């Protein structure tokens, strides 16, 4: 199972040079977990940058994976993390599904089951 955080979703959807880092992971829908907080963040960023049509297209791409809503169990798991709010929800979701987290967020660098890529 894999969780791709918002930073790499943006790269993938914008087809930047970093998109290749996660293309195979994102396109393996059967093992893709999408935390609802990533869904929110990506939609909002793309809406602001590219408009509603691009944001809707992005959400359709993300919905090909399993979108996981924040429930009580995930909220409590996230609350026990020292990470910032969004990061703690993403981390809790990855842990709940025993998933590898793919990210460019330095909060996760060096953590277990994390594929971290520098922004530079």
Secondary structure, DSSP 8 states (H G I E B T S, - for coil): -EEE-HHHHHHHHTT-TTHHHHHHHHT-GGGEEEEHHHHHHHHHHHHHHH-HHHHHHHHHHHTTSEEE---HHHHHHHHT-SS-HHHHHHHHHHHHTT-EEEE--GGGTT-TTEEE----
